[in-house]
Amino acid sequence: MNLLLVTHDEENQRPFLPEILEQLRRLGGGHRCRLVHDCQPSMKHRLWMLGLPTAVVSMRPAWVREQRRFTPGWAAVWKQVWLDKIQECSLLEAAGLPVPTWRPVFRDAVPDLSEFDEFVVVKPASGNRGAMVRVMRRDKVRWRPVEIGDDQMVSEALIVQQYIHTGPWPTSYRVGTVFGEPIYVLHITASRARAPFDETTSGSQFFDGRTIVASSKGCVMDAEVPEDVIELGRRVHAAFPTVPVLGTDIVRDQATGRLYVLEVNANGWTFHLTSDGGERIRRDFGLDLRAQFGGATAVARGIDRRLREEAGMEYELPTTHSGRVHATLGLRPSTADCASPSVPSKIAGHMSQVACRPPAAFTGYAQLETYRSTPRGCG
């Protein structure tokens, strides 16, 4: 296949992208590859593509106006997208991936939360970085506008989720992937300067004065991430086959050991092999994320496999990456195969038109349909 890899400056990716192309050539997939600026496509691009099917891969964060993006109608375009938490959970659940029980809350709605425990987690649907995440009694949950960040963006919906207890101090995992190929992992634990959860208490006393966000101020990070967490991070890409970079947040229930996906950060601000955030992680915690899975080589493996899937070619995953043992994977669905019952039928299309399906017990489907068709803020 032809590959056009979009070059850009965000996340400090520009100097790194030629390394990815070089590693793609070394993998010997037979792809014709080149870098292209993120601008309106021209005739020279169309002429260069003649003779082979073409894919455009853009790992540029999804904030640039669409009319300024390299999105030719004559190629498959795989790029980052803005999805809020309701849209992400809809796609994850439709793909059969484990998510905490959840419900959307819209303006003037009184949600039916009868199947939840007494206390639930409430988040703005368009929030990020753990902003405005709180625990409250389920009978107190009502819609209200929530301003997010310094730009005072207003989240027009809330999402209610089952509380997953991860231990005395909140703990989570981040699995960074490119088309299902792990490129870095993080194990995050909330600051131990905070009081731990006291399991001899219950109700409001259990949560009083404690954070439920692992990545809150003072947290610590290491690379001790179990293989089943990494494998779940890989599987998540089945629900987002046209989104290159995911930063999937996963938690483990302390009592049952079960894993749950919280969100995937499809907007693209999680490419921490080169980002300022990745540099802070290296400086503060001594973690070299590029060294975990091979850096540009790992990114190239993900892109190469996705191109082979699209072209119907076979792909054999190497058994070791930087000392980690990885199980051999089956092929991911191509965009032509996304009509299978396990994957939403419109995933293969433009992600802005994806059909977010609500939970089975949710009755406000028309409201969710109106909501999903409205452009979002951050995901």
C-alpha positions as CSV (number, residue, x, y, z in Angstrom):
1,M,0.0,0.0,0.0
2,N,0.9,3.7,-0.2
3,L,1.3,5.5,3.1
4,L,1.3,9.2,3.5
5,L,2.4,10.1,7.1
6,V,1.3,13.6,8.1
7,T,4.1,15.7,9.5
8,H,3.4,18.4,12.1
9,D,4.9,20.1,15.2
10,E,2.5,19.2,18.0
11,E,3.8,16.8,20.6
12,N,7.3,17.4,19.2
13,Q,6.7,14.7,16.6
14,R,8.3,16.4,13.6
15,P,11.9,15.2,14.2
16,F,10.6,11.7,15.2
17,L,8.4,10.9,12.1
18,P,11.3,10.3,9.7
19,E,12.6,7.6,12.1
20,I,9.2,5.9,11.9
21,L,9.4,5.9,8.1
22,E,12.9,4.4,8.2
23,Q,11.7,1.6,10.5
24,L,8.7,0.9,8.2
25,R,11.1,0.4,5.3
26,R,13.2,-2.0,7.4
27,L,10.1,-4.1,8.2
28,G,9.9,-5.0,4.5
29,G,6.2,-4.7,4.1
30,G,6.5,-3.4,0.6
31,H,4.7,-0.1,1.3
32,R,5.5,3.1,-0.5
33,C,5.9,5.7,2.3
34,R,6.5,9.4,2.4
35,L,5.9,12.4,4.7
36,V,3.3,15.0,3.7
37,H,2.5,18.4,5.3
38,D,-0.9,18.8,7.0
39,C,-2.6,21.0,4.3
40,Q,-5.1,20.7,1.5
41,P,-4.1,17.8,-0.8
42,S,-3.0,18.7,-4.4
43,M,-2.7,17.0,-7.7
44,K,0.9,15.9,-7.0
45,H,-0.3,13.8,-4.1
46,R,-2.9,12.1,-6.3
47,L,-0.4,11.4,-9.0
48,W,2.1,9.9,-6.6
49,M,-0.6,7.5,-5.3
50,L,-1.6,6.0,-8.6
51,G,-1.4,2.3,-8.8
52,L,-1.8,1.3,-5.2
53,P,-4.5,1.8,-2.5
54,T,-3.5,4.6,-0.2
55,A,-3.8,5.3,3.6
56,V,-3.1,8.7,5.3
57,V,-1.9,8.4,8.9
58,S,-2.1,11.6,11.0
59,M,-1.1,11.4,14.7
60,R,-1.6,15.1,15.0
61,P,-3.9,16.0,18.0
62,A,-7.4,16.6,16.9
63,W,-7.7,20.3,17.4
64,V,-6.9,21.7,13.9
65,R,-9.8,22.9,11.8
66,E,-10.9,20.2,9.3
67,Q,-10.5,22.5,6.3
68,R,-6.8,22.8,7.1
69,R,-6.2,19.0,7.4
70,F,-4.7,16.6,4.8
71,T,-7.9,14.6,4.3
72,P,-8.1,13.5,0.6
73,G,-11.3,11.9,-0.5
74,W,-9.3,9.4,-2.6
75,A,-7.5,7.7,0.4
76,A,-8.3,6.0,3.7
77,V,-7.7,8.7,6.4
78,W,-6.7,7.4,9.8
79,K,-6.5,10.3,12.3
80,Q,-7.1,11.4,15.8
81,V,-10.7,12.5,16.7
82,W,-12.5,14.4,19.4
83,L,-14.7,12.0,21.4
84,D,-16.1,12.7,24.8
85,K,-16.5,10.1,27.5
86,I,-20.1,9.2,26.5
87,Q,-19.0,8.5,22.9
88,E,-16.0,6.5,24.0
89,C,-17.9,4.4,26.4
90,S,-20.6,3.7,23.8
91,L,-18.0,2.5,21.3
92,L,-16.1,0.4,23.9
93,E,-19.3,-1.2,25.1
94,A,-20.5,-2.0,21.6
95,A,-17.2,-3.7,20.9
96,G,-17.6,-6.0,23.9
97,L,-14.8,-4.3,26.0
98,P,-15.1,-4.1,29.8
99,V,-16.2,-0.7,31.0
100,P,-17.7,0.2,34.4
101,T,-21.5,0.5,34.3
102,W,-22.4,4.0,33.1
103,R,-25.2,6.3,32.3
104,P,-25.3,9.7,30.5
105,V,-27.0,12.7,32.2
106,F,-28.3,15.5,30.0
107,R,-29.9,18.8,30.7
108,D,-33.2,18.6,32.6
109,A,-32.9,14.8,32.9
110,V,-33.5,12.8,36.1
111,P,-31.4,9.7,35.5
112,D,-32.5,6.2,36.6
113,L,-29.5,5.1,38.7
114,S,-31.4,2.3,40.6
115,E,-28.9,-0.4,39.5
116,F,-25.9,1.5,41.0
117,D,-24.5,1.4,44.5
118,E,-25.3,4.2,46.9
119,F,-22.3,6.3,45.8
120,V,-21.3,6.8,42.1
121,V,-18.6,8.6,40.2
122,V,-19.7,11.7,38.3
123,K,-17.6,13.3,35.5
124,P,-18.1,16.0,32.9
125,A,-18.4,14.2,29.6
126,S,-15.9,16.6,28.0
127,G,-13.4,16.7,30.9
128,N,-9.8,15.6,30.9
129,R,-6.9,15.1,33.3
130,G,-9.2,14.1,36.1
131,A,-10.8,17.5,36.2
132,M,-14.1,17.8,38.2
133,V,-14.3,14.1,38.9
134,R,-16.2,13.5,42.1
135,V,-18.1,10.9,44.1
136,M,-21.7,11.6,45.2
137,R,-24.8,9.9,46.3
138,R,-26.7,8.5,43.3
139,D,-30.0,10.2,44.4
140,K,-28.3,13.6,44.3
141,V,-27.1,13.3,40.7
142,R,-28.5,16.0,38.5
143,W,-27.4,17.7,35.3
144,R,-25.6,21.0,35.7
145,P,-23.1,22.8,33.4
146,V,-19.5,22.3,34.4
147,E,-16.7,24.7,33.3
148,I,-13.5,22.9,32.4
149,G,-10.0,24.4,32.4
150,D,-8.8,27.9,32.0
151,D,-10.7,28.4,28.8
152,Q,-13.9,27.9,30.7
153,M,-15.2,25.3,28.2
154,V,-18.6,24.1,29.4
155,S,-19.4,20.4,29.4
156,E,-23.0,20.0,28.2
157,A,-23.4,16.5,29.6
158,L,-22.3,14.4,32.6
159,I,-21.4,10.7,32.7
160,V,-22.2,8.6,35.8
161,Q,-20.0,5.5,36.4
162,Q,-19.8,2.7,38.8
163,Y,-17.1,3.2,41.4
164,I,-14.2,0.7,41.0
165,H,-12.2,0.4,44.2
166,T,-8.5,-0.2,43.2
167,G,-6.9,-0.3,46.7
168,P,-6.0,1.9,49.7
169,W,-4.6,4.5,47.3
170,P,-6.2,4.9,43.8
171,T,-4.2,3.1,41.2
172,S,-4.5,3.0,37.4
173,Y,-2.6,2.0,34.3
174,R,-2.0,3.9,31.0
175,V,-1.3,1.8,27.9
176,G,-0.1,4.0,24.9
177,T,-0.7,2.3,21.6
178,V,-0.4,2.9,17.9
179,F,-3.0,0.8,16.0
180,G,-2.9,-1.7,18.9
181,E,0.9,-1.9,19.2
182,P,2.1,-0.9,22.7
183,I,4.5,2.1,22.6
184,Y,4.7,2.8,26.3
185,V,3.0,1.8,29.6
186,L,2.6,3.5,33.0
187,H,1.5,2.4,36.4
188,I,0.1,5.3,38.4
189,T,-0.6,5.5,42.1
190,A,-2.1,8.5,44.0
191,S,0.1,10.3,46.5
192,R,0.7,8.3,49.7
193,A,0.9,11.6,51.5
194,R,-2.9,11.4,51.4
195,A,-4.8,9.3,53.8
196,P,-5.6,5.8,52.4
197,F,-9.1,4.5,52.1
198,D,-10.2,3.1,55.5
199,E,-12.2,-0.1,54.7
200,T,-13.5,-0.3,58.2
201,T,-15.8,2.7,57.3
202,S,-18.6,3.0,54.9
203,G,-20.8,5.5,53.1
204,S,-19.7,9.1,53.0
205,Q,-17.0,8.4,55.6
206,F,-15.3,6.0,53.2
207,F,-14.8,8.8,50.6
208,D,-14.5,11.8,52.9
209,G,-11.3,13.8,52.2
210,R,-9.9,11.3,49.7
211,T,-9.2,11.4,46.0
212,I,-10.4,8.7,43.6
213,V,-8.1,10.0,40.7
214,A,-4.8,8.1,40.6
215,S,-3.1,10.8,38.5
216,S,-3.9,13.6,41.0
217,K,-1.2,16.0,42.3
218,G,1.7,14.1,44.0
219,C,1.1,10.8,42.2
220,V,4.0,8.4,41.5
221,M,4.6,6.5,38.3
222,D,6.5,3.4,37.4
223,A,6.5,0.8,34.6
224,E,5.2,-2.2,36.5
225,V,2.3,-3.0,34.2
226,P,1.0,-6.6,34.0
227,E,0.7,-8.4,30.7
228,D,-3.1,-8.7,30.9
229,V,-3.4,-4.9,31.2
230,I,-1.2,-4.5,28.1
231,E,-3.2,-7.1,26.2
232,L,-6.4,-5.2,27.1
233,G,-4.8,-2.0,25.8
234,R,-4.2,-3.8,22.5
235,R,-7.7,-5.0,22.2
236,V,-9.2,-1.6,22.6
237,H,-8.1,-0.7,19.1
238,A,-10.8,-3.0,17.7
239,A,-13.3,-0.3,18.7
240,F,-11.2,2.5,17.1
241,P,-9.6,1.0,14.0
242,T,-9.2,4.4,12.2
243,V,-7.6,6.2,15.2
244,P,-3.8,5.8,15.3
245,V,-2.8,6.8,18.8
246,L,-4.7,5.8,21.9
247,G,-3.8,6.5,25.6
248,T,-6.0,3.9,27.3
249,D,-6.7,4.3,31.0
250,I,-7.4,1.0,32.8
251,V,-8.1,0.1,36.4
252,R,-8.3,-3.2,38.3
253,D,-11.0,-4.0,40.8
254,Q,-9.1,-4.9,44.0
255,A,-11.8,-7.4,45.2
256,T,-12.4,-9.2,41.9
257,G,-9.2,-8.6,39.9
258,R,-11.3,-7.7,36.9
259,L,-10.0,-5.0,34.5
260,Y,-12.1,-2.0,33.3
261,V,-11.4,0.5,30.6
262,L,-12.1,4.1,31.7
263,E,-11.2,6.1,28.6
264,V,-9.0,6.0,25.6
265,N,-8.0,9.7,24.9
266,A,-8.6,9.5,21.2
267,N,-7.8,13.2,20.7
268,G,-4.1,12.4,20.4
269,W,-2.5,14.3,23.3
270,T,-1.0,11.2,24.7
271,F,2.0,10.6,22.3
272,H,4.4,10.7,25.2
273,L,7.4,9.3,23.3
274,T,8.1,12.8,22.2
275,S,5.7,15.1,24.1
276,D,6.5,17.6,26.9
277,G,4.5,15.4,29.2
278,G,6.7,12.4,28.3
279,E,9.8,14.5,29.1
280,R,8.3,15.4,32.5
281,I,7.7,11.7,33.2
282,R,11.4,11.0,32.3
283,R,12.6,13.8,34.5
284,D,10.3,13.2,37.5
285,F,10.2,9.4,37.6
286,G,13.2,8.3,35.6
287,L,11.1,6.5,33.0
288,D,12.5,6.4,29.4
289,L,9.3,5.6,27.6
290,R,11.0,5.2,24.2
291,A,13.1,2.4,25.6
292,Q,10.1,0.3,26.8
293,F,9.0,-1.1,23.4
294,G,11.5,0.3,20.9
295,G,10.3,3.9,20.3
296,A,10.0,4.5,16.5
297,T,10.3,0.8,15.9
298,A,7.2,0.1,17.9
299,V,5.2,2.9,16.2
300,A,6.3,1.4,12.8
301,R,5.1,-2.1,13.8
302,G,1.7,-0.7,14.6
303,I,1.4,1.2,11.3
304,D,2.8,-1.8,9.3
305,R,0.3,-4.2,10.8
306,R,-2.6,-1.8,10.2
307,L,-1.5,-1.4,6.5
308,R,-1.2,-5.2,6.1
309,E,-4.7,-5.7,7.6
310,E,-6.1,-3.2,5.2
311,A,-4.4,-4.9,2.3
312,G,-5.4,-8.4,3.4
313,M,-1.8,-9.4,4.1
314,E,-0.6,-11.7,6.8
315,Y,1.3,-10.3,9.8
316,E,3.3,-12.2,12.4
317,L,4.0,-10.2,15.6
318,P,7.6,-10.5,17.0
319,T,7.6,-12.5,20.3
320,T,9.7,-10.1,22.2
321,H,10.0,-6.3,22.4
322,S,12.6,-4.9,24.7
323,G,12.4,-7.8,27.0
324,R,8.6,-8.1,27.2
325,V,7.0,-11.3,26.0
326,H,3.9,-10.7,23.9
327,A,1.4,-13.3,22.8
328,T,0.8,-13.7,19.1
329,L,-2.3,-11.7,18.0
330,G,-4.9,-12.3,15.4
331,L,-5.5,-9.7,12.8
332,R,-7.6,-6.6,13.7
333,P,-10.8,-6.0,11.7
334,S,-10.1,-4.0,8.6
335,T,-12.4,-1.1,7.8
336,A,-14.3,-3.4,5.5
337,D,-15.0,-5.9,8.3
338,C,-16.4,-3.5,10.8
339,A,-20.0,-4.6,10.2
340,S,-19.5,-7.6,12.4
341,P,-21.8,-7.8,15.4
342,S,-19.0,-7.1,17.8
343,V,-18.0,-3.8,16.3
344,P,-20.4,-0.8,15.6
345,S,-21.4,-0.8,12.0
346,K,-20.4,2.8,11.4
347,I,-16.9,2.6,12.9
348,A,-15.4,2.2,9.5
349,G,-16.8,5.5,8.4
350,H,-15.8,9.0,9.3
351,M,-15.6,9.0,13.1
352,S,-17.5,12.3,13.4
353,Q,-20.6,10.3,12.1
354,V,-20.2,7.3,14.4
355,A,-23.3,5.8,15.8
356,C,-22.8,5.8,19.6
357,R,-25.1,3.1,21.1
358,P,-26.4,3.6,24.6
359,P,-26.5,0.9,27.3
360,A,-29.4,-1.5,27.0
361,A,-31.4,0.0,29.9
362,F,-31.0,3.6,28.7
363,T,-34.3,4.9,27.3
364,G,-33.2,8.4,26.1
365,Y,-31.9,7.2,22.8
366,A,-33.3,10.1,20.8
367,Q,-31.6,12.5,23.1
368,L,-28.3,10.7,22.8
369,E,-28.6,10.7,19.0
370,T,-29.0,14.5,19.0
371,Y,-26.1,14.8,21.5
372,R,-23.7,12.7,19.5
373,S,-24.3,14.7,16.3
374,T,-23.2,17.9,18.0
375,P,-19.5,18.8,17.7
376,R,-17.7,18.2,21.0
377,G,-15.0,19.9,22.9
378,C,-12.1,17.8,24.3
379,G,-12.5,14.1,24.7
